């Protein structure tokens, strides 16, 4: 792929403008989204391999079902983290769509604060589940894999969701220009 080269009036050769540098928060947000995408790939690979092994080789992967369930749980919590910041998940906001931009911002702040509270409480309760699972020494049926590391990775995804929602709340209140929401056409 070639990049367009431009020549200015004074004869200087320039290329396309450099991409904007991202700050630490934006890189942190992007890394969490990449982790969530990685787990989507792992779940898909796990399912694909199980189907291929069963269909063509009449072999069942030991603990496929249990590991698949745990990976799906991990995917759900990291998916919550990925969608919590961007605000691009499916919403139905009849009041918001008909409000003025100033009121839309206040509605966004209130909704994000409620989401932050709910996910923080969920994270607090899940850490108890991780500790209880570890202390119970629960393992999978076939291979005896400890279950608590899967719960721990899920909990870390939930902690990431809390952090991203906190960043979104901070930006909504103090730096609304840094929010990367998709532009939505309001109702007419």
Residue frames as a rotation matrix with the C-alpha (Angstrom) as fourth column:
UNK 1
0.590 0.807 0.000 0.00
0.807 -0.590 0.000 0.00
0.000 0.000 -1.000 0.00
UNK 2
-0.509 -0.758 0.407 1.47
0.749 -0.623 -0.224 3.35
0.423 0.192 0.885 -0.98
UNK 3
0.106 0.490 -0.865 0.83
0.788 -0.573 -0.228 6.54
-0.607 -0.657 -0.447 0.88
UNK 4
0.677 0.197 0.709 0.06
0.648 -0.616 -0.448 9.76
0.348 0.763 -0.545 -0.93
UNK 5
-0.282 -0.831 -0.480 2.91
0.882 -0.422 0.211 12.22
-0.378 -0.364 0.852 -0.97
UNK 6
0.805 0.554 0.213 2.20
0.593 -0.762 -0.259 15.93
0.019 0.335 -0.942 -1.20
UNK 7
-0.395 -0.899 0.187 4.51
0.891 -0.425 -0.161 18.76
0.224 0.103 0.969 -2.12
UNK 8
0.345 0.511 -0.787 3.94
0.715 -0.686 -0.132 22.08
-0.608 -0.518 -0.602 -0.36
UNK 9
0.981 0.105 0.161 4.41
0.185 -0.745 -0.640 25.53
0.053 0.658 -0.751 -1.98
UNK 10
0.563 -0.826 0.018 7.92
-0.780 -0.524 0.343 25.84
-0.274 -0.208 -0.939 -0.60
UNK 11
0.159 -0.485 -0.860 8.91
-0.747 0.510 -0.426 22.47
0.645 0.710 -0.282 -2.11
UNK 12
-0.603 -0.353 0.715 8.82
-0.767 0.501 -0.400 20.38
-0.217 -0.790 -0.573 1.08
UNK 13
-0.390 0.435 -0.812 7.66
-0.312 0.767 0.561 16.81
0.867 0.472 -0.163 0.57
UNK 14
-0.572 0.295 0.766 5.08
-0.792 0.046 -0.609 15.72
-0.214 -0.955 0.207 3.11
UNK 15
-0.876 0.331 -0.350 3.08
0.193 0.907 0.374 12.57
0.441 0.260 -0.859 3.65
UNK 16
0.162 0.987 0.011 -0.31
0.270 -0.055 0.961 12.05
0.949 -0.153 -0.275 5.19
UNK 17
0.123 -0.104 0.987 -0.82
-0.793 -0.608 0.035 13.51
0.597 -0.787 -0.157 8.64
UNK 18
-0.824 -0.484 -0.293 0.45
-0.184 0.719 -0.670 11.40
0.535 -0.498 -0.682 11.51
UNK 19
0.083 0.887 -0.453 -2.23
0.437 0.376 0.817 9.57
0.895 -0.266 -0.357 13.49
UNK 20
0.343 0.131 0.930 -3.25
-0.628 -0.705 0.330 11.24
0.699 -0.697 -0.160 16.71
UNK 21
-0.714 -0.634 -0.297 -1.33
-0.138 0.544 -0.828 9.96
0.686 -0.550 -0.476 19.74
UNK 22
0.402 0.867 -0.293 -3.46
0.110 0.272 0.956 8.24
0.909 -0.417 0.014 22.30
UNK 23
-0.077 -0.380 0.922 -3.19
-0.884 -0.402 -0.240 8.99
0.461 -0.833 -0.305 25.98
UNK 24
-0.912 -0.383 0.147 -2.85
-0.401 0.761 -0.510 6.34
0.083 -0.524 -0.848 28.70
UNK 25
-0.332 0.863 0.381 -6.62
-0.427 0.223 -0.877 6.02
-0.841 -0.454 0.294 29.28
UNK 26
0.465 0.519 -0.717 -7.34
-0.862 0.081 -0.500 5.44
-0.201 0.851 0.485 25.59
UNK 27
-0.337 -0.655 -0.676 -4.61
-0.709 0.649 -0.275 2.78
0.619 0.386 -0.684 25.37
UNK 28
-0.882 0.075 0.466 -6.00
-0.348 0.563 -0.750 1.13
-0.319 -0.823 -0.470 28.52
UNK 29
0.108 0.994 -0.017 -9.52
-0.617 0.054 -0.785 1.10
-0.780 0.095 0.619 27.03
UNK 30
0.343 -0.034 -0.939 -8.22
-0.902 0.266 -0.339 -0.34
0.262 0.963 0.060 23.75
UNK 31
-0.717 -0.673 -0.181 -6.29
-0.584 0.723 -0.369 -3.08
0.379 -0.158 -0.912 25.58
UNK 32
-0.576 0.593 0.562 -9.42
-0.335 0.456 -0.825 -4.19
-0.745 -0.663 -0.064 27.45
UNK 33
0.467 0.759 -0.453 -11.30
-0.733 0.046 -0.679 -4.34
-0.494 0.649 0.578 24.15
UNK 34
-0.044 -0.576 -0.816 -8.50
-0.848 0.454 -0.275 -6.47
0.529 0.680 -0.508 22.67
UNK 35
-0.894 -0.229 0.384 -8.67
-0.422 0.715 -0.558 -8.86
-0.147 -0.661 -0.736 25.63
UNK 36
-0.037 0.965 0.261 -12.43
-0.444 0.218 -0.869 -9.22
-0.895 -0.148 0.420 25.09
UNK 37
0.509 0.174 -0.843 -11.84
-0.861 0.106 -0.498 -9.88
0.003 0.979 0.204 21.39
UNK 38
-0.567 -0.783 -0.255 -9.21
-0.743 0.620 -0.252 -12.48
0.356 0.047 -0.933 22.29
UNK 39
-0.724 0.335 0.603 -11.73
-0.279 0.657 -0.701 -14.37
-0.631 -0.676 -0.382 24.42
UNK 40
0.433 0.833 -0.345 -14.25
-0.686 0.056 -0.726 -14.30
-0.585 0.551 0.595 21.56
UNK 41
0.157 -0.479 -0.863 -11.60
-0.876 0.336 -0.346 -16.04
0.456 0.811 -0.367 19.45
UNK 42
-0.833 -0.491 0.255 -10.82
-0.551 0.692 -0.467 -18.58
0.053 -0.530 -0.847 22.19
UNK 43
-0.217 0.846 0.487 -14.51
-0.393 0.381 -0.837 -19.50
-0.893 -0.373 0.250 22.60
UNK 44
0.607 0.433 -0.666 -14.91
-0.762 0.082 -0.642 -19.84
-0.223 0.898 0.380 18.83
UNK 45
-0.230 -0.790 -0.569 -11.75
-0.823 0.470 -0.320 -21.96
0.520 0.394 -0.758 18.56
UNK 46
-0.777 -0.004 0.629 -12.86
-0.481 0.649 -0.590 -24.20
-0.406 -0.761 -0.506 21.44
UNK 47
0.228 0.954 0.193 -16.23
-0.433 0.276 -0.858 -24.80
-0.872 0.112 0.477 19.78
UNK 48
0.508 -0.085 -0.857 -14.72
-0.856 0.064 -0.514 -25.30
0.099 0.994 -0.041 16.32
UNK 49
-0.554 -0.813 -0.182 -12.15
-0.764 0.583 -0.277 -27.81
0.331 -0.014 -0.943 17.56
UNK 50
-0.576 0.397 0.715 -14.78
-0.389 0.636 -0.666 -29.78
-0.719 -0.662 -0.212 19.49
UNK 51
0.537 0.823 -0.186 -17.05
-0.529 0.157 -0.834 -30.00
-0.657 0.546 0.520 16.46
UNK 52
0.284 -0.509 -0.812 -14.22
-0.883 0.191 -0.429 -31.03
0.373 0.839 -0.396 14.11
UNK 53
-0.745 -0.625 0.233 -12.90
-0.664 0.660 -0.353 -33.65
0.067 -0.417 -0.906 16.52
UNK 54
-0.328 0.702 0.632 -16.35
-0.315 0.550 -0.774 -35.10
-0.891 -0.453 0.040 17.14
UNK 55
0.604 0.672 -0.429 -17.50
-0.584 0.006 -0.812 -35.02
-0.543 0.741 0.396 13.47
UNK 56
0.542 -0.434 -0.719 -14.38
-0.720 0.201 -0.664 -36.25
0.433 0.878 -0.204 11.68
UNK 57
-0.469 -0.841 -0.270 -12.52
-0.517 0.509 -0.688 -38.27
0.716 -0.183 -0.673 14.30
UNK 58
0.450 0.765 -0.462 -15.33
0.019 0.509 0.861 -39.45
0.893 -0.396 0.214 16.63
UNK 59
-0.381 -0.631 -0.676 -13.32
0.803 0.136 -0.580 -38.11
0.458 -0.764 0.455 19.58
UNK 60
0.764 0.604 0.227 -14.61
0.363 -0.694 0.622 -35.92
0.534 -0.393 -0.749 22.36
UNK 61
-0.278 -0.842 0.463 -12.23
-0.036 -0.472 -0.881 -33.42
0.960 -0.261 0.101 23.91
UNK 62
-0.186 0.193 -0.963 -12.14
0.911 0.401 -0.096 -34.05
0.367 -0.896 -0.250 27.67
UNK 63
-0.224 0.210 -0.952 -13.88
0.738 -0.602 -0.306 -31.32
-0.637 -0.771 -0.020 29.69
UNK 64
-0.780 -0.039 0.624 -14.84
0.537 -0.553 0.637 -29.49
0.321 0.832 0.453 26.48
UNK 65
0.148 0.960 0.237 -18.29
0.598 -0.278 0.751 -28.66
0.787 0.031 -0.616 27.80
UNK 66
0.589 0.043 -0.807 -17.14
0.780 -0.290 0.554 -27.44
-0.211 -0.956 -0.204 31.23
UNK 67
-0.475 -0.830 -0.292 -14.25
0.655 -0.555 0.512 -25.41
-0.587 0.052 0.808 29.83
UNK 68
-0.608 0.330 0.721 -16.59
0.590 -0.420 0.690 -24.01
0.531 0.845 0.061 27.19
UNK 69
0.526 0.835 -0.160 -19.01
0.700 -0.319 0.638 -22.87
0.482 -0.448 -0.753 29.88
UNK 70
0.352 -0.464 -0.813 -16.24
0.712 -0.431 0.554 -21.21
-0.607 -0.774 0.179 31.89
UNK 71
-0.737 -0.631 0.240 -14.82
0.620 -0.491 0.612 -19.52
-0.269 0.600 0.753 28.79
UNK 72
-0.179 0.768 0.615 -18.29
0.654 -0.374 0.658 -18.25
0.735 0.520 -0.435 27.93
UNK 73
0.695 0.374 -0.614 -18.56
0.719 -0.395 0.572 -16.76
-0.028 -0.839 -0.543 31.43
UNK 74
-0.220 -0.862 -0.457 -15.19
0.646 -0.480 0.594 -15.08
-0.731 -0.164 0.662 30.95
UNK 75
-0.722 -0.020 0.692 -16.35
0.650 -0.365 0.667 -13.77
0.239 0.931 0.277 27.57
UNK 76
0.333 0.933 0.140 -19.53
0.765 -0.354 0.539 -12.34
0.552 -0.073 -0.831 29.07
UNK 77
0.628 -0.090 -0.773 -17.72
0.620 -0.543 0.566 -10.37
-0.470 -0.835 -0.285 31.78
UNK 78
-0.519 -0.836 -0.179 -15.02
0.489 -0.463 0.739 -9.07
-0.701 0.296 0.649 29.45
UNK 79
-0.480 0.450 0.753 -17.76
0.759 -0.216 0.614 -8.23
0.439 0.866 -0.238 26.93
UNK 80
0.658 0.671 -0.341 -19.51
0.748 -0.530 0.399 -6.18
0.087 -0.518 -0.851 29.60
UNK 81
0.114 -0.712 -0.693 -16.23
0.493 -0.565 0.661 -4.36
-0.862 -0.417 0.287 30.13
UNK 82
-0.755 -0.483 0.444 -15.79
0.597 -0.226 0.770 -3.69
-0.271 0.846 0.459 26.41
UNK 83
-0.236 0.747 0.621 -19.32
0.721 -0.294 0.627 -2.39
0.651 0.596 -0.470 25.85
UNK 84
0.367 0.425 -0.828 -19.58
0.909 -0.354 0.221 -0.40
-0.199 -0.833 -0.516 29.07
UNK 85
-0.357 -0.584 -0.729 -17.24
0.421 -0.797 0.433 2.36
-0.834 -0.152 0.530 27.97
UNK 86
-0.941 -0.174 0.289 -18.17
0.329 -0.288 0.899 2.85
-0.073 0.942 0.329 24.32
UNK 87
-0.400 0.867 -0.297 -21.90
-0.236 -0.411 -0.881 3.14
-0.886 -0.282 0.369 24.79
UNK 88
-0.583 0.138 -0.801 -22.48
-0.811 -0.037 0.584 1.38
0.050 0.990 0.133 21.46
UNK 89
-0.934 0.324 0.150 -24.60
0.285 0.929 -0.235 -1.43
-0.216 -0.177 -0.960 22.89
UNK 90
-0.470 0.834 0.288 -28.29
0.479 -0.033 0.877 -1.65
0.741 0.550 -0.384 22.04
UNK 91
-0.862 0.241 -0.447 -30.36
0.309 -0.448 -0.839 0.96
-0.402 -0.861 0.311 23.82
UNK 92
-0.158 0.861 0.483 -33.91
0.765 -0.202 0.611 2.23
0.624 0.467 -0.627 23.65
UNK 93
-0.624 -0.174 -0.762 -34.00
0.669 -0.624 -0.405 5.78
-0.405 -0.762 0.505 24.95
UNK 94
0.063 0.746 0.663 -37.20
0.902 -0.327 0.282 7.55
0.427 0.581 -0.693 24.01
UNK 95
0.844 0.207 -0.495 -36.75
0.454 -0.766 0.455 10.25
-0.285 -0.609 -0.740 26.66
UNK 96
-0.022 -0.957 -0.291 -33.07
0.367 -0.278 0.888 10.77
-0.930 -0.087 0.357 25.82
UNK 97
-0.516 -0.190 0.836 -33.73
0.847 0.035 0.531 11.00
-0.130 0.981 0.142 22.07
UNK 98
0.295 0.735 0.611 -36.28
0.749 -0.575 0.330 13.77
0.593 0.360 -0.720 22.59
UNK 99
0.654 -0.125 -0.746 -34.24
0.591 -0.532 0.607 15.75
-0.473 -0.837 -0.274 25.14
UNK 100
0.908 -0.418 -0.025 -32.01
-0.376 -0.786 -0.491 18.73
0.186 0.456 -0.871 24.43
UNK 101
0.298 -0.874 -0.383 -28.24
0.099 0.428 -0.898 18.08
0.950 0.229 0.214 24.23
UNK 102
-0.422 -0.438 0.794 -27.76
-0.692 -0.410 -0.594 19.53
0.586 -0.800 -0.130 27.73
UNK 103
0.314 0.637 0.704 -30.40
-0.921 0.384 0.064 17.21
-0.230 -0.668 0.707 29.19
UNK 104
0.835 -0.091 -0.543 -29.00
-0.195 0.874 -0.446 14.28
0.515 0.478 0.712 27.20
UNK 105
-0.205 -0.979 0.002 -25.65
-0.231 0.047 -0.972 14.82
0.951 -0.200 -0.236 28.91
UNK 106
-0.389 0.117 0.914 -27.30
-0.917 -0.140 -0.373 14.83
0.084 -0.983 0.162 32.35
UNK 107
0.743 0.664 0.080 -29.22
-0.664 0.747 -0.030 11.66
-0.080 -0.031 0.996 31.51
UNK 108
0.517 -0.645 -0.563 -25.97
-0.081 0.618 -0.782 10.04
0.852 0.450 0.267 30.34
UNK 109
-0.487 -0.727 0.483 -24.22
-0.537 -0.186 -0.823 11.02
0.688 -0.660 -0.300 33.58
UNK 110
0.009 0.583 0.812 -27.07
-0.979 0.172 -0.113 9.69
-0.206 -0.794 0.573 35.74
UNK 111
0.886 0.369 -0.280 -27.31
-0.438 0.863 -0.251 6.43
0.149 0.345 0.927 33.77
UNK 112
0.202 -0.900 -0.387 -23.55
-0.114 0.371 -0.922 5.90
0.973 0.230 -0.028 33.91
UNK 113
-0.506 -0.339 0.793 -23.50
-0.785 -0.199 -0.586 6.50
0.357 -0.919 -0.166 37.67
UNK 114
0.463 0.729 0.504 -26.27
-0.836 0.548 -0.026 3.92
-0.295 -0.409 0.864 38.14
UNK 115
0.827 -0.219 -0.518 -24.37
-0.164 0.788 -0.594 1.47
0.538 0.576 0.615 35.94
UNK 116
-0.218 -0.963 0.156 -21.19
-0.409 -0.055 -0.911 2.14
0.886 -0.263 -0.382 37.92
UNK 117
-0.224 0.216 0.950 -23.01
-0.971 0.036 -0.237 1.39
-0.085 -0.976 0.202 41.19
UNK 118
0.773 0.624 0.114 -24.60
-0.606 0.780 -0.154 -1.82
-0.185 0.050 0.981 39.90
UNK 119
0.657 -0.573 -0.490 -21.42
-0.051 0.615 -0.787 -3.22
0.752 0.542 0.375 38.36
UNK 120
-0.349 -0.773 0.529 -19.38
-0.649 -0.208 -0.732 -2.28
0.676 -0.599 -0.429 41.46
UNK 121
0.102 0.471 0.876 -21.81
-0.931 0.356 -0.083 -4.21
-0.351 -0.807 0.475 43.69
UNK 122
0.945 0.222 -0.242 -21.70
-0.310 0.844 -0.438 -7.13
0.107 0.489 0.866 41.24
UNK 123
0.203 -0.955 -0.217 -17.88
-0.258 0.161 -0.953 -7.08
0.945 0.249 -0.214 41.35
UNK 124
-0.356 -0.287 0.889 -17.93
-0.906 -0.126 -0.403 -7.05
0.228 -0.950 -0.215 45.14
UNK 125
0.478 0.615 0.628 -20.22
-0.739 0.667 -0.091 -10.08
-0.475 -0.420 0.773 45.27
UNK 126
0.877 -0.152 -0.455 -18.25
-0.245 0.674 -0.697 -11.97
0.412 0.723 0.554 42.63
UNK 127
-0.153 -0.979 0.136 -14.99
-0.688 0.007 -0.726 -11.76
0.709 -0.204 -0.675 44.56
UNK 128
-0.111 0.210 0.971 -16.70
-0.892 0.410 -0.191 -13.78
-0.438 -0.888 0.141 47.29
UNK 129
0.882 0.469 0.040 -17.64
-0.384 0.766 -0.515 -16.41
-0.273 0.439 0.856 44.69
UNK 130
0.460 -0.800 -0.385 -14.03
-0.406 0.196 -0.892 -16.62
0.789 0.567 -0.235 43.48
UNK 131
-0.423 -0.642 0.639 -12.70
-0.851 0.040 -0.523 -17.05
0.310 -0.765 -0.564 47.02
UNK 132
0.205 0.602 0.772 -15.39
-0.774 0.583 -0.249 -19.60
-0.600 -0.546 0.585 47.91
UNK 133
0.932 0.128 -0.339 -14.71
-0.336 0.655 -0.677 -21.61
0.136 0.744 0.654 44.73
UNK 134
0.067 -0.986 -0.154 -10.97
-0.540 0.094 -0.836 -21.62
0.839 0.139 -0.526 45.45
UNK 135
-0.466 -0.236 0.853 -11.47
-0.884 0.161 -0.439 -22.71
-0.034 -0.958 -0.284 49.06
UNK 136
0.486 0.752 0.446 -13.87
-0.684 0.644 -0.341 -25.47
-0.544 -0.139 0.828 47.97
UNK 137
-0.549 -0.814 0.189 -11.25
-0.463 0.485 0.742 -27.03
-0.696 0.320 -0.643 45.65
UNK 138
0.552 0.796 0.248 -13.81
-0.112 0.365 -0.924 -27.54
-0.826 0.483 0.291 42.87
UNK 139
-0.624 -0.767 -0.148 -12.34
-0.348 0.103 0.932 -29.20
-0.700 0.633 -0.331 39.78
UNK 140
-0.029 0.581 -0.814 -13.63
-0.997 0.039 0.063 -30.31
0.068 0.813 0.578 36.37
UNK 141
0.714 0.503 0.487 -14.90
-0.572 0.820 -0.007 -33.86
-0.403 -0.273 0.874 35.92
UNK 142
0.962 -0.262 -0.082 -12.50
0.143 0.732 -0.666 -35.38
0.234 0.629 0.741 33.35
UNK 143
0.244 -0.958 0.150 -9.15
0.345 -0.059 -0.937 -33.65
0.906 0.280 0.316 33.79
UNK 144
0.410 -0.026 -0.912 -9.49
0.912 0.009 0.410 -32.30
-0.003 -1.000 0.027 37.30
UNK 145
-0.459 -0.519 0.721 -8.71
0.548 -0.804 -0.231 -28.71
0.699 0.289 0.654 36.24
UNK 146
-0.587 0.250 -0.770 -9.31
0.672 -0.380 -0.635 -26.25
-0.452 -0.891 0.055 39.10
UNK 147
0.172 0.797 0.579 -12.36
0.955 -0.280 0.101 -24.08
0.243 0.535 -0.809 38.39
UNK 148
0.518 0.147 -0.843 -11.39
0.610 -0.754 0.244 -21.00
-0.599 -0.641 -0.480 40.40
UNK 149
-0.605 -0.757 -0.247 -8.89
0.376 -0.546 0.749 -19.58
-0.702 0.360 0.615 37.84
UNK 150
-0.564 0.503 0.655 -11.75
0.710 -0.110 0.696 -19.28
0.422 0.857 -0.295 35.33
UNK 151
0.534 0.781 -0.323 -13.81
0.830 -0.411 0.377 -17.46
0.162 -0.470 -0.868 37.93
UNK 152
0.090 -0.603 -0.792 -10.84
0.563 -0.625 0.540 -15.21
-0.821 -0.495 0.283 38.71
UNK 153
-0.860 -0.404 0.312 -10.38
0.468 -0.382 0.797 -14.21
-0.203 0.831 0.517 35.05
UNK 154
-0.065 0.921 0.384 -14.13
0.796 -0.185 0.577 -13.48
0.602 0.343 -0.721 34.87
UNK 155
0.589 0.267 -0.763 -13.86
0.756 -0.517 0.402 -11.33
-0.287 -0.813 -0.506 37.99
UNK 156
-0.442 -0.807 -0.391 -10.89
0.499 -0.584 0.641 -9.43
-0.746 0.088 0.661 36.52
UNK 157
-0.681 0.306 0.665 -13.11
0.615 -0.254 0.747 -8.69
0.397 0.917 -0.015 33.51
UNK 158
0.440 0.887 -0.139 -15.74
0.797 -0.314 0.517 -7.34
0.415 -0.338 -0.845 35.89
UNK 159
0.222 -0.471 -0.854 -13.12
0.636 -0.594 0.493 -5.18
-0.739 -0.653 0.167 37.63
UNK 160
-0.810 -0.520 0.272 -12.13
0.523 -0.428 0.738 -3.88
-0.267 0.739 0.618 34.19
UNK 161
-0.126 0.853 0.506 -15.78
0.763 -0.242 0.599 -2.98
0.634 0.462 -0.620 33.57
UNK 162
0.630 0.319 -0.708 -15.83
0.744 -0.511 0.431 -0.97
-0.224 -0.798 -0.559 36.81
UNK 163
-0.276 -0.830 -0.485 -12.65
0.515 -0.554 0.655 0.85
-0.812 -0.069 0.580 35.79
UNK 164
-0.808 -0.023 0.589 -13.97
0.571 -0.282 0.771 1.63
0.149 0.959 0.241 32.31
UNK 165
0.268 0.952 0.147 -17.31
0.801 -0.305 0.515 2.85
0.535 -0.021 -0.844 33.65
UNK 166
0.445 -0.194 -0.874 -15.43
0.662 -0.586 0.468 5.05
-0.603 -0.787 -0.132 36.14
UNK 167
-0.699 -0.715 -0.020 -13.34
0.472 -0.482 0.739 6.48
-0.538 0.507 0.674 33.28
UNK 168
-0.468 0.613 0.637 -16.52
0.696 -0.189 0.693 7.06
0.545 0.767 -0.338 31.25
UNK 169
0.557 0.692 -0.459 -18.16
0.825 -0.398 0.400 8.80
0.094 -0.602 -0.793 34.23
UNK 170
-0.014 -0.668 -0.744 -15.12
0.553 -0.625 0.551 11.02
-0.833 -0.404 0.378 34.74
UNK 171
-0.879 -0.366 0.305 -15.02
0.438 -0.367 0.821 11.95
-0.188 0.855 0.483 31.06
UNK 172
-0.095 0.923 0.373 -18.77
0.844 -0.124 0.523 12.58
0.529 0.364 -0.767 30.88
UNK 173
0.661 0.367 -0.655 -18.55
0.716 -0.571 0.403 15.01
-0.226 -0.734 -0.640 33.79
UNK 174
0.345 -0.635 -0.692 -15.22
0.139 -0.694 0.706 16.75
-0.928 -0.340 -0.151 33.17
UNK 175
-0.618 -0.614 -0.490 -14.22
-0.445 -0.240 0.863 16.04
-0.648 0.752 -0.125 29.54
UNK 176
0.323 0.842 0.433 -17.30
-0.057 0.474 -0.879 15.22
-0.945 0.259 0.201 27.44
UNK 177
0.551 -0.168 -0.817 -15.34
-0.820 -0.290 -0.494 15.92
-0.154 0.942 -0.297 24.26
UNK 178
-0.541 -0.841 -0.013 -13.24
-0.838 0.537 0.098 12.78
-0.075 0.064 -0.995 24.97
UNK 179
-0.065 0.600 0.797 -16.24
-0.262 0.761 -0.594 10.42
-0.963 -0.248 0.108 24.86
UNK 180
-0.865 -0.372 -0.338 -16.19
-0.431 0.204 0.879 8.20
-0.258 0.906 -0.336 21.76
UNK 181
-0.198 0.873 0.446 -19.92
0.137 0.475 -0.869 7.52
-0.971 -0.111 -0.214 21.45
UNK 182
-0.688 0.124 0.715 -21.43
0.726 0.123 0.677 6.94
-0.004 0.985 -0.174 18.05
UNK 183
-0.890 0.407 -0.208 -23.48
-0.395 -0.914 -0.095 9.89
-0.229 -0.003 0.974 16.89
UNK 184
-0.610 0.765 0.208 -27.17
0.745 0.643 -0.180 9.05
-0.271 0.045 -0.962 17.17
UNK 185
-0.780 0.441 0.444 -29.83
-0.024 -0.730 0.683 10.91
0.626 0.522 0.580 15.29
UNK 186
-0.872 0.490 0.018 -32.49
-0.056 -0.063 -0.996 12.09
-0.487 -0.869 0.083 17.69
UNK 187
-0.331 0.856 0.398 -36.19
0.901 0.411 -0.136 11.53
-0.280 0.314 -0.907 17.13
UNK 188
-0.986 0.021 0.164 -38.05
0.050 -0.908 0.417 14.18
0.157 0.419 0.894 15.20
